[in-house]
Amino acid sequence: MDRVGRKGHTPLPPGTEAPWTVTPAEAGARLDKYLADAARLGSRGKAADALVRGQVFVNGVEVAPSDGATAVAAGDEVRVWRSRPGSAKRRSGRRETGPLRIVYEDEALAVIDKPPGLLSVPLAGDPSDSVASLLPLCWKGPRFAAAFVVHRLDRDTSGLVVFAKSTASCQTLKTQFITRAAVREYLTIVHGVPEARDGEWRDIMRWNPSTRKSDVIDRLEPGALEARLRYRVVEALDDAAVLDVSLITGRRNQIRVQAAWRGFPVFGERQYARTHDPIGRQALHAVRLSFAHPIDGRPIQLESPWPDDMRALVRSLRRDAQR
């Protein structure tokens, strides 16, 4: 988003700070950095807190926590309404804490927008950081409390992943994933274009511990499980396609395995096919996640924006298709 707010909006009620007007020299700065200046709120922490509480207005329009990264323009009027009714309680909202982007957090759980290259949970003998090891150091509430894994994303898959703060919440959430009450949707970029623009892939998969890979097999047998997903072609390119995928089951590496099995391997796939790797990882992103809150049952629906590397890949494929 290039700009936030618009000029000429209805004036804010009494109680807001006198507006700060962005000078030409300040134009182009991130909104959160502009607010963090010593002449204004004085720190990045205070700026982030005001954004999450819904206390920041640009040109008379409330901005969202995610707008902290947008640029301010010369002449913009920025106000902070510190005493805004209902803003004393911190709102759940996207915030960055080191390598983690927390998009939702309360007393029961936290949802992370995981970057590629970061493990969901530690692997035996691997000293790398993981979401599970980093999260308790930065979430609200008791420091160093354990993070209970509800589901996982592969190291090089980006997007939304949920962790619980107690064993009870973890079990309730896991049950939703097992019974398919939770909804998980992914965006991926694959080689080739499925003939049917939408449909269902249904296979039998089995994890092979000796090769550490999931195999598609032709019949149910001990250790084998049904794997099902629905897909939709969002955009057909030059011998490539952007797919929106909704998991019906959740098997290890499921999307990557089923796509490769049908001759549509994910860009950057290294384990189940040898494909072109233009972004240094598989082009797979967990874009939407929906589930019921483990304590009060209210619906939680979250969405993650496309990561920059996948956006760049789609732009490149579009250019190739036009040549």
C-alpha positions as a Python dict, from the first residue, in 0.01 Angstrom:
ca = {
    (1, 'M'): (0, 0, 0),
    (2, 'D'): (158, 330, -109),
    (3, 'R'): (-52, 571, 96),
    (4, 'V'): (-273, 554, 403),
    (5, 'G'): (-570, 779, 478),
    (6, 'R'): (-703, 1054, 261),
    (7, 'K'): (-723, 1427, 308),
    (8, 'G'): (-1045, 1607, 380),
    (9, 'H'): (-1190, 1332, 603),
    (10, 'T'): (-1416, 1419, 897),
    (11, 'P'): (-1212, 1574, 1181),
    (12, 'L'): (-1139, 1352, 1479),
    (13, 'P'): (-1300, 1414, 1819),
    (14, 'P'): (-1128, 1614, 2092),
    (15, 'G'): (-855, 1421, 2273),
    (16, 'T'): (-633, 1343, 1979),
    (17, 'E'): (-280, 1474, 1966),
    (18, 'A'): (-225, 1790, 1766),
    (19, 'P'): (-148, 1665, 1416),
    (20, 'W'): (207, 1617, 1296),
    (21, 'T'): (243, 1722, 934),
    (22, 'V'): (489, 1523, 726),
    (23, 'T'): (755, 1749, 574),
    (24, 'P'): (909, 1691, 229),
    (25, 'A'): (1228, 1575, 401),
    (26, 'E'): (1032, 1310, 595),
    (27, 'A'): (830, 1188, 297),
    (28, 'G'): (887, 824, 209),
    (29, 'A'): (957, 710, 565),
    (30, 'R'): (769, 412, 707),
    (31, 'L'): (474, 521, 920),
    (32, 'D'): (600, 329, 1225),
    (33, 'K'): (946, 487, 1197),
    (34, 'Y'): (790, 830, 1154),
    (35, 'L'): (589, 777, 1474),
    (36, 'A'): (892, 640, 1660),
    (37, 'D'): (1090, 960, 1612),
    (38, 'A'): (1193, 1135, 1936),
    (39, 'A'): (980, 1435, 1839),
    (40, 'R'): (670, 1215, 1837),
    (41, 'L'): (622, 886, 2030),
    (42, 'G'): (989, 826, 2097),
    (43, 'S'): (1029, 452, 2027),
    (44, 'R'): (938, 176, 1783),
    (45, 'G'): (769, -11, 2068),
    (46, 'K'): (535, 278, 2146),
    (47, 'A'): (461, 325, 1777),
    (48, 'A'): (376, -45, 1731),
    (49, 'D'): (158, -41, 2044),
    (50, 'A'): (-39, 262, 1923),
    (51, 'L'): (-94, 98, 1584),
    (52, 'V'): (-216, -227, 1739),
    (53, 'R'): (-451, -38, 1973),
    (54, 'G'): (-614, 146, 1682),
    (55, 'Q'): (-496, 488, 1804),
    (56, 'V'): (-322, 608, 1487),
    (57, 'F'): (-496, 816, 1220),
    (58, 'V'): (-354, 947, 893),
    (59, 'N'): (-549, 1227, 729),
    (60, 'G'): (-840, 1150, 961),
    (61, 'V'): (-860, 777, 881),
    (62, 'E'): (-772, 501, 1126),
    (63, 'V'): (-488, 282, 1000),
    (64, 'A'): (-435, -89, 1065),
    (65, 'P'): (-131, -240, 1240),
    (66, 'S'): (-13, -373, 902),
    (67, 'D'): (3, -14, 771),
    (68, 'G'): (307, 54, 987),
    (69, 'A'): (526, -42, 691),
    (70, 'T'): (359, 199, 447),
    (71, 'A'): (520, 524, 341),
    (72, 'V'): (403, 866, 455),
    (73, 'A'): (382, 1148, 202),
    (74, 'A'): (458, 1518, 229),
    (75, 'G'): (157, 1699, 372),
    (76, 'D'): (5, 1395, 544),
    (77, 'E'): (-145, 1474, 885),
    (78, 'V'): (-70, 1207, 1145),
    (79, 'R'): (-251, 1197, 1481),
    (80, 'V'): (-248, 966, 1780),
    (81, 'W'): (-566, 935, 1988),
    (82, 'R'): (-418, 802, 2312),
    (83, 'S'): (-744, 814, 2511),
    (84, 'R'): (-959, 655, 2243),
    (85, 'P'): (-1239, 457, 2412),
    (86, 'G'): (-1183, 82, 2393),
    (87, 'S'): (-817, 111, 2299),
    (88, 'A'): (-674, 42, 2644),
    (89, 'K'): (-683, -333, 2585),
    (90, 'R'): (-421, -440, 2336),
    (91, 'R'): (-573, -575, 2016),
    (92, 'S'): (-454, -886, 1841),
    (93, 'G'): (-267, -778, 1530),
    (94, 'R'): (35, -844, 1312),
    (95, 'R'): (363, -752, 1475),
    (96, 'E'): (725, -841, 1413),
    (97, 'T'): (944, -983, 1690),
    (98, 'G'): (1281, -1065, 1541),
    (99, 'P'): (1237, -1334, 1274),
    (100, 'L'): (875, -1401, 1377),
    (101, 'R'): (568, -1219, 1249),
    (102, 'I'): (283, -1276, 1493),
    (103, 'V'): (-51, -1216, 1319),
    (104, 'Y'): (-279, -1322, 1606),
    (105, 'E'): (-222, -1385, 1975),
    (106, 'D'): (-432, -1422, 2289),
    (107, 'E'): (-423, -1620, 2613),
    (108, 'A'): (-473, -1955, 2435),
    (109, 'L'): (-274, -1947, 2112),
    (110, 'A'): (-55, -1760, 1866),
    (111, 'V'): (-56, -1767, 1487),
    (112, 'I'): (271, -1698, 1308),
    (113, 'D'): (331, -1586, 950),
    (114, 'K'): (636, -1811, 912),
    (115, 'P'): (913, -1704, 676),
    (116, 'P'): (1074, -1962, 448),
    (117, 'G'): (1389, -2125, 583),
    (118, 'L'): (1267, -2148, 943),
    (119, 'L'): (1167, -2481, 1096),
    (120, 'S'): (827, -2511, 1263),
    (121, 'V'): (970, -2733, 1539),
    (122, 'P'): (1328, -2841, 1620),
    (123, 'L'): (1467, -3146, 1445),
    (124, 'A'): (1682, -3399, 1629),
    (125, 'G'): (2046, -3306, 1594),
    (126, 'D'): (1967, -2977, 1414),
    (127, 'P'): (2077, -2668, 1612),
    (128, 'S'): (1879, -2431, 1386),
    (129, 'D'): (1624, -2195, 1535),
    (130, 'S'): (1257, -2291, 1499),
    (131, 'V'): (924, -2119, 1555),
    (132, 'A'): (864, -2340, 1859),
    (133, 'S'): (1195, -2237, 2018),
    (134, 'L'): (1170, -1866, 1937),
    (135, 'L'): (802, -1804, 2005),
    (136, 'P'): (804, -1836, 2387),
    (137, 'L'): (1077, -1569, 2401),
    (138, 'C'): (859, -1302, 2244),
    (139, 'W'): (490, -1371, 2295),
    (140, 'K'): (274, -1192, 2548),
    (141, 'G'): (233, -1368, 2880),
    (142, 'P'): (471, -1585, 3084),
    (143, 'R'): (820, -1570, 2936),
    (144, 'F'): (975, -1905, 2839),
    (145, 'A'): (639, -2089, 2858),
    (146, 'A'): (632, -2377, 2611),
    (147, 'A'): (485, -2348, 2260),
    (148, 'F'): (272, -2653, 2175),
    (149, 'V'): (272, -2739, 1805),
    (150, 'V'): (-74, -2786, 1649),
    (151, 'H'): (36, -2843, 1288),
    (152, 'R'): (354, -2785, 1090),
    (153, 'L'): (485, -2628, 773),
    (154, 'D'): (793, -2753, 590),
    (155, 'R'): (1110, -2551, 648),
    (156, 'D'): (1089, -2382, 306),
    (157, 'T'): (712, -2332, 305),
    (158, 'S'): (599, -1989, 420),
    (159, 'G'): (274, -1872, 574),
    (160, 'L'): (32, -1924, 861),
    (161, 'V'): (100, -2180, 1135),
    (162, 'V'): (-70, -2201, 1476),
    (163, 'F'): (80, -2284, 1817),
    (164, 'A'): (-105, -2333, 2146),
    (165, 'K'): (-8, -2205, 2491),
    (166, 'S'): (-140, -2506, 2684),
    (167, 'T'): (-187, -2879, 2631),
    (168, 'A'): (-566, -2837, 2660),
    (169, 'S'): (-582, -2572, 2386),
    (170, 'C'): (-342, -2775, 2175),
    (171, 'Q'): (-559, -3086, 2191),
    (172, 'T'): (-876, -2893, 2108),
    (173, 'L'): (-711, -2733, 1808),
    (174, 'K'): (-552, -3058, 1690),
    (175, 'T'): (-893, -3224, 1696),
    (176, 'Q'): (-1021, -2959, 1455),
    (177, 'F'): (-737, -3034, 1215),
    (178, 'I'): (-788, -3412, 1244),
    (179, 'T'): (-1165, -3388, 1191),
    (180, 'R'): (-1120, -3138, 904),
    (181, 'A'): (-1309, -2863, 1086),
    (182, 'A'): (-1010, -2633, 1042),
    (183, 'V'): (-961, -2487, 693),
    (184, 'R'): (-612, -2459, 543),
    (185, 'E'): (-557, -2295, 206),
    (186, 'Y'): (-231, -2256, 16),
    (187, 'L'): (-106, -2075, -291),
    (188, 'T'): (155, -2250, -502),
    (189, 'I'): (322, -2209, -841),
    (190, 'V'): (363, -2530, -1039),
    (191, 'H'): (516, -2641, -1367),
    (192, 'G'): (248, -2721, -1623),
    (193, 'V'): (-123, -2639, -1624),
    (194, 'P'): (-385, -2892, -1509),
    (195, 'E'): (-638, -2961, -1785),
    (196, 'A'): (-928, -2927, -1542),
    (197, 'R'): (-929, -2575, -1400),
    (198, 'D'): (-1057, -2703, -1065),
    (199, 'G'): (-1092, -3044, -911),
    (200, 'E'): (-987, -3287, -640),
    (201, 'W'): (-670, -3494, -610),
    (202, 'R'): (-714, -3816, -419),
    (203, 'D'): (-428, -4058, -348),
    (204, 'I'): (-293, -4304, -93),
    (205, 'M'): (29, -4190, 71),
    (206, 'R'): (281, -4358, 296),
    (207, 'W'): (582, -4214, 477),
    (208, 'N'): (903, -4404, 403),
    (209, 'P'): (1140, -4361, 701),
    (210, 'S'): (1438, -4504, 511),
    (211, 'T'): (1419, -4246, 232),
    (212, 'R'): (1251, -3982, 452),
    (213, 'K'): (1000, -3918, 176),
    (214, 'S'): (627, -3965, 129),
    (215, 'D'): (533, -4209, -146),
    (216, 'V'): (211, -4243, -344),
    (217, 'I'): (109, -4610, -351),
    (218, 'D'): (-176, -4795, -522),
    (219, 'R'): (-356, -4952, -225),
    (220, 'L'): (-424, -4905, 143),
    (221, 'E'): (-188, -5098, 366),
    (222, 'P'): (-50, -5061, 719),
    (223, 'G'): (91, -4712, 762),
    (224, 'A'): (-76, -4576, 447),
    (225, 'L'): (-332, -4297, 460),
    (226, 'E'): (-573, -4130, 220),
    (227, 'A'): (-458, -3792, 92),
    (228, 'R'): (-714, -3550, -52),
    (229, 'L'): (-706, -3187, -161),
    (230, 'R'): (-906, -2950, -376),
    (231, 'Y'): (-734, -2716, -621),
    (232, 'R'): (-830, -2426, -842),
    (233, 'V'): (-622, -2270, -1119),
    (234, 'V'): (-595, -1903, -1025),
    (235, 'E'): (-382, -1810, -1325),
    (236, 'A'): (-250, -2010, -1621),
    (237, 'L'): (87, -1892, -1748),
    (238, 'D'): (337, -2020, -2006),
    (239, 'D'): (360, -2389, -1906),
    (240, 'A'): (306, -2291, -1543),
    (241, 'A'): (11, -2219, -1318),
    (242, 'V'): (-78, -2050, -992),
    (243, 'L'): (-296, -2284, -786),
    (244, 'D'): (-516, -2218, -485),
    (245, 'V'): (-514, -2542, -284),
    (246, 'S'): (-744, -2638, 3),
    (247, 'L'): (-633, -2937, 210),
    (248, 'I'): (-899, -3192, 297),
    (249, 'T'): (-645, -3413, 474),
    (250, 'G'): (-310, -3309, 612),
    (251, 'R'): (-34, -3553, 521),
    (252, 'R'): (338, -3491, 533),
    (253, 'N'): (452, -3293, 223),
    (254, 'Q'): (105, -3361, 78),
    (255, 'I'): (72, -3078, -174),
    (256, 'R'): (426, -3123, -303),
    (257, 'V'): (386, -3500, -336),
    (258, 'Q'): (47, -3498, -508),
    (259, 'A'): (146, -3217, -746),
    (260, 'A'): (471, -3391, -847),
    (261, 'W'): (292, -3728, -884),
    (262, 'R'): (62, -3577, -1147),
    (263, 'G'): (340, -3407, -1340),
    (264, 'F'): (286, -3058, -1195),
    (265, 'P'): (580, -3024, -954),
    (266, 'V'): (606, -2710, -745),
    (267, 'F'): (869, -2460, -858),
    (268, 'G'): (1179, -2513, -647),
    (269, 'E'): (1087, -2873, -557),
    (270, 'R'): (1403, -3068, -468),
    (271, 'Q'): (1279, -3381, -294),
    (272, 'Y'): (1001, -3516, -514),
    (273, 'A'): (1121, -3376, -848),
    (274, 'R'): (1414, -3179, -984),
    (275, 'T'): (1265, -2851, -1097),
    (276, 'H'): (1373, -2498, -1178),
    (277, 'D'): (1452, -2320, -850),
    (278, 'P'): (1430, -1945, -920),
    (279, 'I'): (1359, -1833, -561),
    (280, 'G'): (1578, -2070, -358),
    (281, 'R'): (1289, -2270, -209),
    (282, 'Q'): (962, -2436, -305),
    (283, 'A'): (696, -2188, -416),
    (284, 'L'): (437, -2282, -154),
    (285, 'H'): (264, -2044, 86),
    (286, 'A'): (-1, -2109, 354),
    (287, 'V'): (-227, -1816, 269),
    (288, 'R'): (-549, -1870, 471),
    (289, 'L'): (-631, -2040, 799),
    (290, 'S'): (-971, -2075, 969),
    (291, 'F'): (-1063, -2253, 1294),
    (292, 'A'): (-1275, -2216, 1607),
    (293, 'H'): (-1116, -2063, 1914),
    (294, 'P'): (-1029, -2346, 2158),
    (295, 'I'): (-1183, -2168, 2460),
    (296, 'D'): (-1495, -1982, 2346),
    (297, 'G'): (-1550, -2130, 1999),
    (298, 'R'): (-1556, -1799, 1813),
    (299, 'P'): (-1438, -1821, 1450),
    (300, 'I'): (-1078, -1719, 1379),
    (301, 'Q'): (-1011, -1638, 1014),
    (302, 'L'): (-667, -1519, 909),
    (303, 'E'): (-494, -1444, 580),
    (304, 'S'): (-130, -1388, 490),
    (305, 'P'): (-19, -1175, 194),
    (306, 'W'): (183, -1329, -86),
    (307, 'P'): (555, -1331, -2),
    (308, 'D'): (771, -1107, -216),
    (309, 'D'): (970, -1391, -374),
    (310, 'M'): (659, -1566, -506),
    (311, 'R'): (515, -1237, -634),
    (312, 'A'): (840, -1177, -821),
    (313, 'L'): (828, -1527, -970),
    (314, 'V'): (474, -1476, -1100),
    (315, 'R'): (574, -1142, -1256),
    (316, 'S'): (867, -1313, -1427),
    (317, 'L'): (647, -1594, -1560),
    (318, 'R'): (395, -1339, -1691),
    (319, 'R'): (672, -1161, -1882),
    (320, 'D'): (787, -1493, -2029),
    (321, 'A'): (430, -1573, -2137),
    (322, 'Q'): (404, -1242, -2323),
    (323, 'R'): (721, -1291, -2529),
}
